[in-house]
Amino acid sequence: MRIEWDDAKDLLNQEKHGLCEHSDFEDRFIAIGPIERGLVVIVYTEPEEDTIRIIGARWANPREQSLYRSYMDQKR
């Protein structure tokens, strides 16, 4: 699977307001998961069957961290 990332748009969004723009034209998904340095939230879309386009990535806030941990505890 190929992953797309628009570096210029990412930098512009981070500098301007730290958020990605809302879209009525595509399905967007949110994933929360661990990486080596902490817990991250990724917003992405799948414009084609074998492509994931990352819209935004940031550190999970305390509420998101709590939801993630609660979910993972239930799976055990």
MARMIZA-838373 format. One record per residue: residue number from 1; residue in one letter; x, y, z of N, C-alpha, C in turn. Coordinates in steps of 0.2 Angstrom, whole numbers, plus 2048, in hexadecimal, padded with zeros to 3 digits. Layout:
N
{atom NUM; "A"; {X; Y; Z}; {X; Y; Z}; {X; Y; Z}} ...
This chain:
76
{atom 1; "M"; {804; 7FA; 800}; {800; 800; 800}; {804; 806; 800}} {atom 2; "R"; {803; 80B; 7FC}; {806; 811; 7FC}; {803; 816; 800}} {atom 3; "I"; {807; 81B; 804}; {805; 820; 808}; {807; 826; 805}} {atom 4; "E"; {802; 82B; 805}; {804; 832; 802}; {804; 837; 808}} {atom 5; "W"; {808; 83C; 807}; {808; 841; 80C}; {80A; 848; 808}} {atom 6; "D"; {806; 84D; 809}; {808; 853; 806}; {80B; 858; 80B}} {atom 7; "D"; {812; 858; 80A}; {816; 85B; 80F}; {815; 863; 80F}} {atom 8; "A"; {814; 866; 809}; {813; 86D; 809}; {80C; 86F; 80C}} {atom 9; "K"; {807; 86B; 80B}; {800; 86C; 80E}; {801; 86B; 816}} {atom 10; "D"; {804; 866; 818}; {805; 865; 81F}; {808; 86A; 822}} {atom 11; "L"; {80E; 86D; 820}; {811; 873; 823}; {80D; 879; 823}} {atom 12; "L"; {809; 87A; 81D}; {805; 880; 81D}; {7FF; 87F; 822}} {atom 13; "N"; {7FC; 87A; 823}; {7F7; 879; 828}; {7FA; 879; 82F}} {atom 14; "Q"; {800; 877; 830}; {802; 877; 837}; {804; 87E; 839}} {atom 15; "E"; {807; 882; 834}; {808; 889; 835}; {802; 88D; 836}} {atom 16; "K"; {7FD; 88C; 832}; {7F7; 890; 832}; {7F3; 88F; 838}} {atom 17; "H"; {7F1; 889; 839}; {7EC; 887; 83E}; {7ED; 880; 842}} {atom 18; "G"; {7F1; 87D; 840}; {7F2; 876; 843}; {7ED; 871; 842}} {atom 19; "L"; {7E8; 872; 83D}; {7E3; 86E; 83C}; {7E3; 86C; 834}} {atom 20; "C"; {7E0; 867; 833}; {7DE; 865; 82B}; {7D7; 868; 82A}} {atom 21; "E"; {7D6; 869; 823}; {7D0; 86B; 821}; {7CA; 866; 821}} {atom 22; "H"; {7C4; 867; 822}; {7BF; 863; 822}; {7BD; 861; 81A}} {atom 23; "S"; {7BB; 85B; 819}; {7BA; 859; 812}; {7B3; 856; 812}} {atom 24; "D"; {7AE; 858; 80D}; {7A8; 855; 80C}; {7A9; 850; 806}} {atom 25; "F"; {7AF; 84F; 803}; {7AF; 84C; 7FD}; {7B3; 845; 7FE}} {atom 26; "E"; {7B5; 843; 804}; {7B9; 83D; 805}; {7B8; 83B; 80C}} {atom 27; "D"; {7B8; 834; 80D}; {7B8; 831; 814}; {7BE; 832; 817}} {atom 28; "R"; {7BE; 834; 81D}; {7C4; 835; 821}; {7C4; 831; 827}} {atom 29; "F"; {7CA; 82E; 829}; {7CA; 82A; 82F}; {7CF; 82C; 834}} {atom 30; "I"; {7CE; 82A; 83A}; {7D2; 82C; 840}; {7D5; 826; 843}} {atom 31; "A"; {7DC; 826; 844}; {7DF; 820; 847}; {7E3; 823; 84D}} {atom 32; "I"; {7E3; 81F; 852}; {7E7; 821; 858}; {7EB; 81B; 85A}} {atom 33; "G"; {7F1; 81C; 85B}; {7F6; 816; 85C}; {7FD; 819; 85F}} {atom 34; "P"; {800; 814; 862}; {807; 815; 865}; {80C; 815; 85F}} {atom 35; "I"; {811; 81A; 860}; {818; 81A; 85D}; {81D; 81A; 863}} {atom 36; "E"; {823; 81A; 861}; {828; 81A; 866}; {828; 820; 86B}} {atom 37; "R"; {826; 825; 868}; {827; 82B; 86D}; {820; 82D; 870}} {atom 38; "G"; {81B; 829; 86F}; {814; 82B; 872}; {80E; 828; 86E}} {atom 39; "L"; {809; 82B; 86F}; {802; 829; 86C}; {800; 82F; 867}} {atom 40; "V"; {7FF; 82D; 861}; {7FD; 831; 85C}; {7F6; 830; 859}} {atom 41; "V"; {7F4; 836; 856}; {7ED; 836; 852}; {7EF; 837; 84B}} {atom 42; "I"; {7EC; 833; 847}; {7ED; 834; 840}; {7E7; 835; 83C}} {atom 43; "V"; {7E6; 83A; 838}; {7E0; 83A; 834}; {7E2; 839; 82D}} {atom 44; "Y"; {7DE; 834; 829}; {7E0; 832; 823}; {7DA; 831; 81E}} {atom 45; "T"; {7DB; 830; 818}; {7D6; 82E; 813}; {7D9; 829; 80F}} {atom 46; "E"; {7D5; 825; 80B}; {7D7; 820; 806}; {7D4; 822; 7FF}} {atom 47; "P"; {7D8; 827; 7FC}; {7D5; 829; 7F5}; {7D5; 824; 7F0}} {atom 48; "E"; {7D9; 81F; 7F1}; {7D9; 819; 7EC}; {7D9; 812; 7F0}} {atom 49; "E"; {7D8; 80D; 7ED}; {7D8; 807; 7F1}; {7DE; 805; 7F4}} {atom 50; "D"; {7E4; 807; 7F1}; {7EB; 805; 7F4}; {7EF; 80B; 7F6}} {atom 51; "T"; {7EB; 810; 7F8}; {7EE; 816; 7FA}; {7EB; 819; 801}} {atom 52; "I"; {7F0; 81B; 805}; {7ED; 81F; 80B}; {7F1; 826; 80B}} {atom 53; "R"; {7ED; 82B; 80B}; {7EF; 832; 80B}; {7EF; 834; 813}} {atom 54; "I"; {7F4; 836; 816}; {7F4; 839; 81C}; {7F2; 840; 81C}} {atom 55; "I"; {7ED; 842; 820}; {7EB; 849; 820}; {7EE; 84D; 826}} {atom 56; "G"; {7EF; 849; 82B}; {7F2; 84D; 831}; {7F4; 848; 836}} {atom 57; "A"; {7F9; 84A; 83A}; {7FB; 845; 840}; {7FD; 84A; 845}} {atom 58; "R"; {7FC; 848; 84B}; {7FD; 84C; 851}; {7FD; 847; 857}} {atom 59; "W"; {800; 84A; 85D}; {800; 846; 863}; {7F9; 846; 866}} {atom 60; "A"; {7F7; 840; 869}; {7F0; 83F; 86C}; {7F0; 843; 872}} {atom 61; "N"; {7EA; 847; 873}; {7E9; 84B; 879}; {7E7; 846; 87F}} {atom 62; "P"; {7E7; 849; 885}; {7E5; 844; 88A}; {7DF; 840; 88A}} {atom 63; "R"; {7DA; 843; 887}; {7D3; 83F; 886}; {7D4; 83A; 881}} {atom 64; "E"; {7D8; 83B; 87C}; {7D9; 836; 877}; {7DD; 830; 87A}} {atom 65; "Q"; {7E2; 832; 87E}; {7E6; 82D; 881}; {7E2; 829; 886}} {atom 66; "S"; {7DE; 82C; 889}; {7DA; 828; 88E}; {7D5; 823; 88A}} {atom 67; "L"; {7D2; 825; 885}; {7CE; 821; 881}; {7D1; 81B; 87E}} {atom 68; "Y"; {7D7; 81D; 87B}; {7DB; 817; 879}; {7DD; 812; 87E}} {atom 69; "R"; {7DF; 814; 884}; {7E1; 810; 889}; {7DB; 80C; 88B}} {atom 70; "S"; {7D5; 80F; 88C}; {7CF; 80B; 88E}; {7CE; 806; 889}} {atom 71; "Y"; {7CE; 807; 882}; {7CD; 803; 87D}; {7D2; 7FD; 87D}} {atom 72; "M"; {7D8; 7FE; 87E}; {7DD; 7F9; 87E}; {7DC; 7F5; 884}} {atom 73; "D"; {7DA; 7F7; 88A}; {7D9; 7F3; 890}; {7D3; 7EF; 88F}} {atom 74; "Q"; {7CE; 7F1; 88B}; {7C8; 7EC; 88A}; {7CA; 7E7; 886}} {atom 75; "K"; {7CF; 7E8; 881}; {7D1; 7E2; 87D}; {7D5; 7DD; 880}} {atom 76; "R"; {7D7; 7DE; 886}; {7DC; 7D9; 88A}; {7D8; 7D4; 88D}} 
